Amino acid sequence: MSKESIQAVIQQSLEEYFHNLGEQHASNVYDMVIAIVEKPILQTVMVRAGGNQSQAAEMLGINRNTLRKKLQLHDLL
């Protein structure tokens, strides 16, 4: 799957989300999307890195301590 395909899936999901909201007011959409997308990213990268947090952090382009905080936030530790 290409970057463009991932982007298209996210855009389609957001359009469906807003459609389903109808007349309701949307709030905190950014935080909601980040929280929803972040967990599967972390899970997938940790599997790909064989559980090695240093390698996973490097793959993600973030600091290992930041990775640990995110893993804890999503109950992945």
N, C-alpha and C positions, 0 to 999 in steps of 0.2 A: 504494500500500500504506500502510495506516495504522500508527501506532505500535503499536496493539494487535495488528495482524497480524504485525509484526516480532517483538513479544514472544512471540506464540503460536508462531512458527516456532522461536525460540530455546528456548522451554520444551519443545516437542515433541522437538527435537534432543537436549536434555539428558536427557529421559526415556528416549529411545532409547539414548543413551550409557550411562546407568546400567543399563538393562536388559541391554545387551550385555556389561557388566562382570561380570554374574552375581555370584559370591561374592567377586570380587577387590575389594580396598580402593581407593577413589578418593582421589586426592591432588592438590593444586594445581589444582583445578577452576576456580577463579576466574581464575588466571593463564592457564590453557589457553584459556578462553573469550575473555578479553580479547585474547590474542594472535591467535586465529583471527578474531575480529570486527574487530579494529583495522585489519588490512592492507586488506581490501576497502573499509572506510570511507575510509581515506586515499587509496586509488586512485581511488575514485569522486569524492571531493571535489576532488582535484587535477585530474581531468579537467573537472569542472564549473567550476572556477576557471581553466581554461585554463592550468594550470601555474603560476599566480601564487600563491606561497607565502603572501604577506601576506593575500590574499583568502581562500585556503583556511583559514588560521589563524583568520581572523575568522568564517568560516562554521562552523568547528568549536568556536569559543569558547575557543581556547587561544592561548598565546603563539607567535609565529613561531619562536622558538628551540626551543620544545618540539616544534613540528611538525617542524622539521628533524631533531631527535634521533629522533623516531618514524619519519620517512622513512628515515633511515640504518639504524635498527634493523631495518626490514623490507626493506632493500635496494631502496628506491624512489628513490634519488638516483643 
